[in-house]
């Protein structure tokens, strides 16, 4: 079972993402967090198989948090799931090491496919 850490500042979105993961029998939400600092700490503690992170979170944005996470866990895949997907955000995310940037408007199925791609 793949363990996924959810990093999203909006509680309603965290719940929706957790429900999405529950519908996939091969995945589980190992924990959730609402800010970038906590995402870095929980990633180090829990060592998830994958992280789903929002771009704009409280205190530290995803790119800074992802950079910190990659310093200690270079191989953990991070899927950025954001309302702010632009060519610039996507290019910057890829420079940090995030291979999949999914706009929230692209929907849950696109997110599921991105997670599947990263875990396989």
VENFEN-V979585 format. One line per field, one symbol per residue. ss: DSSP state (~ for helix, > for strand, _ for the rest). phi: phi as a letter, one per 20 degrees, with the letter a starting at -180 (. if undefined). psi: psi as a letter, one per 40 degrees, with the letter a starting at -180 (. if undefined). A space follows every 10 residues. Layout:
BEGIN
ss = ???
phi = ???
psi = ???
END
This chain:
BEGIN
ss = _>>>>>>___ ~~~~~~~~~~ ~~____>>>> >>>_>~~~~~ ~~~~~~___> >>>____>__ _~~~~~~~~~ ~~____>>>> >>____~~~~ ~~~~~~___> >>>~~~_~~~ ~~~~~~~~~_
phi = .eededcbfe gffgffffff fffdfecbef abbdbfgfff fffffelffa cdcfedcfmc ffffffgfff fdcfdffcde cbedfcgfff ffffffpeec ddfgffnfff fgfffggfee
psi = hhhhhhhhdh dddddddddd ddeheeiihd iiieiddddd ddddddgidi hhiidhiidh iddddddddd ddgdehihhh hiefhidddd ddddddehdh hhhdeeiddd dddddddde.
END
